[in-house]
Amino acid sequence: MRASLLKIALTSAALSMAAVPALADDISFATSNTVAGEHVVLYLGEDLNLPLQMNGEIADDIERAIEGSGFTGAFGTSQNFFGLGDKKSVTVIGTGSDTLTRRHLHDLGGHTVKAPGDGKLSVIVEDLETDSETPSAELALGYRLGSYRFDTYKTGELPEDRDVIFISGDTGAADDLTDTDYAGLADAVDMVRDLGNAPGLEIYPETFVERIRKEARGIANLKLTVMGVREMERAGMGAILGVGKGSVHDPRLLVLKYSGAGANDAPLALVGKGITFDTGGISLKPNSGQWLMKSDLSGAAAVAGTLISTAKRGADINLIGVMPLAENMPDGKAIRPGDVLTTYNGKTIEVMSTDAEGRLLLVDAVPYTIEAYKPELIVNIATLTGSAARAMGDEYGAVITRDFELAQTMMEIGERSGEDVWPLPLHPNHYDQIKSDIADIKSTAGAPGASIGAAVIGTFVEEDQPWVHLDIAGVDWRDSATPTAPKGHAGWGVRFMDQLVRDYEAK
């Protein structure tokens, strides 16, 4: 097949994949006087008090079953009972003894996904000790996040959707919040997971852009622009272009601009690394685990998801999303260790390893974003280093910044969003370590790898510019599920950056 025809075929396949929605049950809300169906979920604290809706003989049956099972009501524990009264199944999920935050409610919603029952599931939301005004909406969001599956390439019969009805006294408010806000947030997380799970054969810079173009189409105040090779050459983005030299797929720089506030209001800027597949280039990675490098676009995907969900809800903020996109492949035209690249702002960088390519995207994209948009705060997010993954495991994203108070703010945002971060240092010696004998800086310099990677990017950020670096190499992919994140691509970063945006919007 000729190259042009092959390109068309692959593009069509990728867009076809993108159009297939992730499996999602149908969620709705009903008033407290609605009669529960055959499959019921109850949330019980450690006092084990049943909601008032469960009364009469069925209440006696449930209480006896709970007593016999040893269920304690500890947070996140659950027990299924079958054939109680007129119910085919009753699932009790523990809420513990503490006041339930948004994050707790999301996790409880995620636990609800495992409740048995096809057709229709009735979830009784009553008498929860929570600081949320709309607990049903938070539970439903958690359910959506936890119910994601990537079934695009599965053959044979797939599970059918079921109707999930949250029965409560906050029905109207929960329905409004879900329609105007949380549905868009959950859709964005699903989109990011789709992009991270999809094979590199189908998602490369051009098809990534087309997927985001499709998702962004028709959203008010959201503008999409793309820089191709010629535009990046004119702008002097030699680092992004260098990374993409070894691939048949040209790099791109995708920009989403959301204008939701005054024209003179400084924007919040998000910059995400978008390596659509990372072989390591000439510094070739070993085969073991290389398949996972299809998810090296996680930062860019999360930025796109955040911009789209923010714009959908009509947030009162100006927000910029910049996504440098490239495929890192070995080829006769690929850059080599020892090569020197000239970046957007004219600084030169000596390439010590072509497998340290993500920072090369960011040393062009970050100063470009600062110069073009003059943001109040710039946050870059990337699956940047194995060092961060080894330090943090799959519990925390690494946050690195020159301002420790800003790092503490990021930790607090992580706690509320359900996507935790923990700080790593950025010391003046880290900048000394990356001095090059033949260029302005070099791209790697040994340990500590995560901090060195941040120092490379920080070289291109002035001291007075508020800047946060997020290294999510340990959290973007999960080997086992959590209540709100599936096994596979987690979609990490959308919830964190969404909370960041909400905090800046409220300032």
C-alpha positions in Angstrom: 0.0 0.0 0.0 1.4 3.4 -0.9 2.3 5.6 2.1 -0.5 8.1 1.4 -3.1 5.3 1.3 -1.7 3.8 4.5 -1.9 7.1 6.2 -5.6 7.5 5.2 -6.4 4.0 6.4 -4.7 4.4 9.8 -6.4 7.8 10.3 -9.8 6.3 9.5 -9.2 3.5 11.9 -8.1 5.8 14.7 -11.1 8.1 14.3 -13.4 5.0 14.2 -11.9 3.9 17.5 -12.3 7.3 19.0 -16.0 7.4 18.1 -16.8 4.2 20.2 -18.0 5.3 23.6 -16.7 3.6 26.7 -19.2 1.3 28.5 -21.4 3.5 30.8 -24.6 2.7 32.6 -27.5 5.1 32.4 -27.6 7.3 35.5 -30.7 9.2 36.7 -32.1 10.6 39.9 -35.4 10.1 41.6 -37.2 11.4 44.7 -37.2 9.7 48.1 -40.7 8.4 47.7 -39.8 6.4 44.6 -40.2 2.6 45.1 -36.9 0.8 45.0 -36.5 -2.0 42.4 -35.4 -5.6 42.8 -31.7 -4.7 43.2 -30.9 -2.2 45.9 -27.8 -0.5 47.4 -27.7 1.0 50.9 -25.0 3.1 52.4 -24.6 2.3 56.1 -22.4 3.9 58.8 -20.9 2.0 61.7 -24.1 2.5 63.6 -25.7 0.2 61.0 -28.9 2.3 61.0 -31.1 1.5 57.9 -32.5 4.3 55.9 -36.2 5.1 56.6 -37.2 3.9 53.2 -36.3 0.4 54.2 -39.0 -0.5 56.7 -41.3 -3.3 57.7 -40.4 -6.9 57.1 -37.6 -6.1 54.6 -35.9 -4.1 57.3 -36.0 -7.0 59.7 -34.6 -9.3 57.0 -31.8 -6.9 56.2 -30.9 -6.4 59.9 -30.8 -10.1 60.5 -28.6 -10.7 57.4 -26.2 -7.9 58.5 -25.9 -9.3 62.0 -25.2 -12.8 60.6 -22.6 -11.5 58.1 -20.4 -9.6 60.5 -20.6 -6.4 58.4 -19.3 -3.5 60.4 -20.0 -0.4 58.2 -16.3 0.4 57.9 -15.7 2.8 55.0 -15.6 1.0 51.6 -16.5 -2.4 52.9 -19.5 -4.1 51.3 -21.7 -7.2 51.6 -24.2 -8.6 49.1 -27.4 -10.4 50.3 -29.7 -12.3 48.0 -33.4 -13.1 48.2 -34.4 -10.9 51.0 -38.1 -10.2 50.9 -39.1 -9.0 47.5 -35.5 -8.0 46.6 -33.3 -10.1 44.4 -30.2 -8.4 45.9 -29.4 -5.9 48.6 -25.9 -4.5 48.8 -24.7 -2.7 51.9 -21.7 -0.4 51.6 -20.0 1.0 54.6 -19.5 4.8 55.1 -17.5 4.6 58.3 -17.9 7.2 61.1 -16.3 10.3 59.6 -18.1 13.1 57.8 -18.1 12.2 54.1 -16.2 14.6 51.8 -16.6 14.9 48.1 -13.7 12.5 47.7 -15.3 10.0 50.0 -18.6 10.2 48.1 -16.7 9.6 44.8 -15.1 6.5 46.2 -18.5 5.2 47.5 -20.0 5.8 44.1 -17.1 3.8 42.6 -17.7 0.9 45.1 -21.3 0.9 44.0 -20.3 -0.3 40.5 -19.6 -3.8 41.9 -23.1 -4.2 43.2 -24.9 -7.1 41.5 -28.0 -6.8 39.4 -28.8 -6.3 35.8 -31.6 -4.2 34.3 -32.0 -1.6 37.1 -30.1 -0.7 40.3 -31.7 1.4 42.9 -29.3 3.3 45.1 -30.8 4.7 48.3 -29.1 8.0 49.4 -30.5 9.0 52.8 -29.2 10.4 56.1 -25.5 10.5 55.0 -23.2 12.5 57.2 -21.6 14.7 54.6 -20.4 18.2 53.9 -21.7 18.0 50.4 -24.9 19.8 49.4 -25.6 17.4 46.6 -24.3 13.9 47.7 -26.3 12.1 45.0 -24.4 14.0 42.2 -21.0 13.2 43.9 -22.0 9.5 44.2 -23.1 9.4 40.6 -19.8 11.0 39.4 -17.9 8.4 41.4 -20.0 5.7 39.8 -19.3 7.1 36.3 -15.6 7.2 37.0 -15.6 3.7 38.4 -17.7 2.1 35.7 -15.3 2.8 32.7 -14.2 -0.1 30.5 -12.2 -0.1 27.4 -14.0 -2.6 25.2 -13.1 -1.2 21.8 -11.1 -4.3 20.6 -13.2 -6.9 22.4 -15.2 -9.4 20.3 -18.2 -11.4 21.2 -21.0 -10.4 23.6 -20.3 -7.4 25.9 -22.1 -6.6 29.1 -25.3 -4.6 28.7 -25.8 -1.2 30.3 -28.1 -1.0 33.3 -30.2 1.8 34.6 -28.8 3.2 37.9 -31.2 5.4 39.9 -30.0 7.4 42.8 -33.0 7.9 45.1 -32.7 10.9 47.4 -34.0 14.2 48.6 -31.6 16.3 46.4 -32.9 15.1 43.1 -33.4 18.4 41.3 -30.0 19.9 42.4 -28.2 16.6 41.6 -29.7 16.4 38.2 -28.8 20.0 37.4 -25.2 19.7 38.6 -24.7 16.4 36.7 -26.1 17.8 33.5 -24.3 21.1 33.5 -21.0 20.0 35.0 -20.2 16.5 36.2 -21.3 14.7 33.0 -18.8 16.7 31.1 -16.1 16.0 33.6 -16.7 12.3 33.5 -16.8 12.3 29.7 -13.5 14.1 29.7 -11.9 11.5 32.0 -13.3 8.7 29.8 -11.8 10.4 26.7 -8.4 10.6 28.3 -8.6 7.0 29.3 -9.6 6.1 25.7 -6.5 7.9 24.4 -4.2 6.3 26.9 -5.5 2.8 26.3 -5.5 3.0 22.5 -2.6 1.5 20.5 0.1 3.7 19.1 -0.8 2.4 15.6 -4.0 4.4 15.9 -3.1 7.4 18.0 -0.3 9.6 16.7 0.0 13.4 16.6 -2.4 13.9 13.7 -5.1 11.6 15.0 -4.7 12.9 18.5 -5.5 16.4 17.1 -8.5 15.1 15.2 -9.9 13.4 18.2 -9.7 16.6 20.3 -11.0 18.6 17.4 -14.1 16.4 17.3 -14.6 16.7 21.0 -14.1 20.4 21.1 -16.4 21.2 18.1 -19.3 23.5 19.0 -18.2 24.3 22.5 -18.7 28.0 23.2 -15.6 30.2 23.8 -13.2 27.3 23.0 -10.8 27.9 20.2 -8.5 25.2 18.8 -5.3 26.0 16.8 -2.6 23.7 15.5 1.0 24.3 14.6 2.5 21.9 12.0 6.1 21.4 11.1 6.5 24.6 9.1 4.9 26.8 11.8 7.2 25.2 14.4 10.2 25.7 12.2 9.4 29.4 11.9 8.9 29.6 15.7 12.3 27.9 16.3 10.9 24.9 18.1 13.9 22.7 17.4 13.5 20.4 20.4 9.9 19.3 19.5 11.0 18.9 15.9 14.1 17.0 16.9 12.1 14.4 18.9 9.7 13.8 15.9 12.4 13.4 13.3 12.5 9.6 13.5 8.8 9.1 12.9 6.7 8.9 9.7 4.1 11.0 11.7 5.0 14.6 11.9 4.8 16.4 15.3 2.2 18.9 16.1 1.6 21.7 18.7 -2.0 21.7 19.7 -3.4 24.8 21.5 -6.9 25.0 23.2 -7.8 28.5 24.3 -10.9 29.0 26.5 -12.1 32.5 27.1 -14.5 32.5 30.0 -13.5 35.7 31.8 -12.5 39.3 31.0 -10.0 39.9 28.1 -7.6 41.5 30.5 -7.6 38.6 33.0 -4.4 36.6 33.0 -5.1 33.0 32.1 -4.2 29.8 33.9 -2.0 27.8 31.6 -1.7 24.0 31.4 1.0 22.3 29.3 1.0 18.6 28.7 3.6 16.2 27.3 2.2 14.3 24.3 4.5 11.5 23.2 2.0 9.3 21.4 4.4 6.3 21.5 7.9 6.2 23.0 10.4 3.6 21.8 13.2 5.6 23.4 14.4 6.5 19.9 18.1 5.7 19.2 18.5 5.1 23.0 16.1 2.2 22.4 14.0 0.9 25.3 14.0 -2.8 26.1 11.0 -4.8 24.8 9.8 -5.6 28.3 7.0 -3.2 29.1 7.5 -1.1 26.0 3.9 -1.7 25.0 2.9 0.6 27.8 4.6 3.5 26.1 1.3 4.1 24.2 0.3 6.0 27.3 3.2 8.5 27.2 0.7 11.0 25.9 -1.0 11.1 29.3 -0.1 14.7 30.1 -1.4 16.1 26.9 -4.6 14.0 27.1 -5.3 15.3 30.6 -4.8 18.9 29.5 -7.2 18.4 26.6 -9.8 16.8 28.9 -9.5 19.6 31.4 -9.9 22.3 28.8 -12.9 20.6 27.3 -14.7 19.9 30.6 -14.0 23.4 31.8 -15.4 25.0 28.6 -18.5 22.7 28.7 -19.5 24.0 32.1 -18.9 27.6 31.1 -16.4 28.4 33.8 -15.6 32.0 34.7 -11.9 31.8 33.9 -9.4 32.1 31.0 -7.6 28.9 30.5 -4.9 27.9 28.0 -4.0 24.3 27.1 -0.8 23.6 25.1 0.0 20.1 24.0 3.3 19.4 22.1 2.8 16.1 20.3 5.4 13.7 18.8 6.2 10.1 18.3 9.7 9.0 19.4 11.0 6.4 17.0 14.4 5.1 15.8 15.2 5.9 12.2 18.0 7.1 10.0 16.7 10.6 10.4 16.3 10.4 14.2 18.4 12.5 16.6 21.3 10.9 18.3 22.8 11.2 21.8 25.3 14.0 21.6 23.3 16.1 19.2 22.6 19.7 20.1 19.1 21.2 19.5 18.2 24.9 19.5 15.0 25.6 21.4 12.2 28.1 21.1 13.9 30.8 23.2 17.3 30.3 21.6 18.9 28.2 24.4 20.8 25.1 23.2 20.4 21.7 24.7 22.7 18.7 24.4 20.8 15.5 24.0 22.4 12.9 26.4 19.7 10.3 25.8 17.0 10.2 23.2 14.8 8.4 25.8 14.6 11.6 27.8 12.4 13.1 25.1 9.5 14.5 27.1 11.5 17.3 28.5 12.5 18.3 25.0 8.9 18.8 24.1 8.4 20.9 27.2 11.4 23.2 26.8 9.8 24.5 23.6 6.2 24.4 24.7 6.6 26.0 28.2 8.5 29.2 27.2 6.2 29.5 24.2 3.2 29.4 26.4 4.6 32.0 28.8 5.6 34.4 26.1 2.4 34.0 24.1 -0.2 34.0 26.9 1.5 35.6 30.0 -0.2 33.2 32.4 -0.9 33.9 36.1 0.3 30.3 36.8 1.7 27.7 34.4 1.4 24.0 35.2 3.1 21.4 33.1 2.2 17.7 33.4 4.1 14.8 32.0 4.9 11.1 32.4 8.5 12.3 32.6 10.7 10.0 34.7 10.9 6.5 36.0 12.6 8.2 39.0 9.3 9.8 40.0 7.5 6.5 39.6 10.0 4.7 41.8 9.9 7.4 44.5 6.1 7.8 44.6 4.7 4.4 43.5 1.1 4.6 42.3 -0.2 6.6 45.2 1.2 10.1 44.4 2.1 12.2 41.5 5.3 14.2 42.0 5.0 17.9 42.3 8.1 20.0 41.9 8.2 23.8 42.2 10.5 26.6 43.4 7.8 27.8 45.8 7.1 25.4 48.7 3.9 27.2 49.6 2.7 26.5 46.1 3.6 22.9 46.5 1.6 22.7 49.7 -1.4 24.2 47.8 -1.0 21.5 45.2 -1.0 18.9 47.9 -4.3 20.3 49.3 -5.8 20.3 45.8 -4.8 16.7 45.3 -6.4 15.7 48.6 -9.7 17.2 47.6 -9.7 16.0 44.0 -8.9 12.4 44.8 -5.6 12.6 42.8 -2.8 13.0 45.4 0.6 14.7 44.8 3.7 14.9 47.0 6.6 17.3 46.6 10.2 16.5 45.5 13.0 19.0 45.7 14.4 21.4 43.2 17.8 22.5 44.5 20.3 25.0 42.9 22.8 22.1 42.5 20.3 20.4 40.1 20.8 23.3 37.7 24.6 23.0 38.1 24.4 19.2 37.2 22.8 20.0 33.8 25.5 22.4 32.6 26.9 21.2 29.3 30.5 21.4 28.0 29.3 22.2 24.5 25.8 23.7 24.8 23.9 25.8 27.3 22.5 22.7 29.1 22.3 19.0 28.7 19.1 17.0 28.8 20.0 14.5 31.6 22.5 14.3 34.4 21.9 11.2 36.5 20.3 11.2 39.9 18.0 12.5 41.2 16.2 11.9 37.9 12.8 13.5 38.7 14.4 16.7 40.0 16.9 16.8 37.2 14.1 16.6 34.6 12.3 19.4 36.4 15.5 21.5 36.4 15.8 21.1 32.6 12.3 22.6 32.2 12.9 25.1 35.0 15.8 26.5 33.1 13.3 27.9 30.6 11.1 29.5 33.3 11.9 32.9 34.8 12.2 33.0 38.6 9.2 35.4 39.0 6.9 33.2 36.9 4.7 30.9 39.1 5.3 27.4 37.8 4.4 23.9 38.8 5.9 20.7 37.4 3.8 17.5 37.7 5.6 14.2 37.0 2.8 11.6 36.8 4.9 8.6 35.5 3.8 6.5 38.5 0.1 7.2 38.5 -1.1 7.4 34.9 -1.4 3.6 34.6 -2.8 1.2 37.1 -2.1 -2.5 37.4 -5.1 -2.9 39.7 -8.3 -0.8 39.9 -9.3 1.7 42.6 -12.9 2.7 43.3 -12.7 5.5 40.7 -9.9 4.4 38.4 -9.9 1.2 36.3 -7.1 -1.2 35.7 -5.2 0.3 32.7 -5.1 4.0 31.9 -6.4 6.0 34.9 -7.1 9.3 33.2 -5.0 10.9 36.0 -4.8 14.6 36.0 -8.2 15.7 34.8 -9.7 15.7 38.3 -6.6 17.3 39.8 -6.5 20.1 37.2 -10.2 20.5 37.3 -10.0 21.2 41.0 -7.1 23.6 40.4 -9.2 25.5 37.8 -12.2 25.7 40.2 -10.0 27.1 42.9 -8.5 29.8 40.6 -12.0 30.5 39.3 -13.2 31.2 42.8 -10.4 33.6 43.7 
